[in-house]
Amino acid sequence: MDKGDFKLTSAEIGTLWGEYVNGTAVDIINKYMVSIIEDEKIRTLFEDAIRTFEKQKKQISTFIENEGFPVPIGFTDSDLNKGTKRLFSDIFCLHYLHIMTLHGLLGHQTSLSASVRKDLRYFYDSCNNDGKRMYHQTIELLLEKGHFQRDPYFYPESTPEFISGQQFLDGYFGDKRPLAATEIISLSFNLKKKILEKTLSIAFSQVAQSKEVREFLKSSQKTSDNQIQALSNILKKDNLPVPMSWESEITTSQDSPLSDKLMLYHIGFLMQTAQAYHGVGLASAMRADLVVTYEKTILKNLMVTKEWFNIMTQYKWLEEPPLSPNRKNLAKDK
């Protein structure tokens, strides 16, 4: 069926809107990072990421405009303070690009799964291909520089085994069984993203102009740290390594390279997307202590996100997505 035969659905418009706003936020941060990076190979990857998003941004705008919707404001060069001091090391910038590429890949896949019209499906296919290319490149460069920490190794069993009883679910009483490989996937994934969230909260709290934003960022840093410790302790009790932290990759600069609006939005974006990963971890957890840890993390993040929402709306920094028609208002007497 040709694209002219039917309009984009609400889900398709919603994915485009989200891709645009989130993409412009990361793009501005990438532009700052490329301005401070000294390593030629790392800078080349960031330049590629900026060019790639510029192409995607134009296509997203065209999709939205052709449906008669206004293109979101998102984030622009006005959110970037040029000529400021270095806030991050080159290696942290590379880690950031790698983790945000993971976010992008999962986001594009979600958008693709919500899309029916052929031209939009092909667009998200191309976004996926761009993301996969960047994923391979960031891993290869992290490995080359000795900064990619692989997940724990397992030693193979001699034969397959079946779960034999309720004790497989125990996590607090008696002898806990070792973590399953399926559980470590989510533990590792969530830890790496939480470490990024904490590192950015520390850095942004150093440079934020608003006292209210600074206090929130310090609070989110504490929340992230508590959750990192809770997840790490589960790995440590099984004598498994935990992902490395990146706090030492932040400089002592208090010179803000980004607007408070962008920094606060970005932390909120990381917290909200983390909820989906925590949910996956909860769904795959079969040990009681893991289940409780994920439940506590999800509930705490809901509380922190509410506080974030209040600050964003107080300053009128949170852009409203397209809404469905309000039929009650339309039915009122004229």
Secondary structure, 3 states (H helix, E strand, C coil): CCHHHCCCCHHHHHHHHHHHHHHHHHHHHHHHHHHHCCCHHHHHHHHHHHHHHHHHHHHHHHHHHHCCCCCCCCCCHHHECCCCCCCECHHHHHHHHHHHHHHHHHHHHHHHHCCCCHHHHHHHHHHHHHHHHHHHHHHHHHHHCCCCCCCCCCCCCCCCCCCCCHHHHCCCCCCCCCCCHHHHHHHHHHHHHHHHHHHHHHHHHHHCCCHHHHHHHHHHHHHHHHHHHHHHHHHHHCCCCCCCCCHHHECCCCCCCECHHHHHHHHHHHHHHHHHHHHHHHHHCCCHHHHHHHHHHHHHHHHHHHHHHHHHHHCCCCCCCCCCCCHHHHCCCC
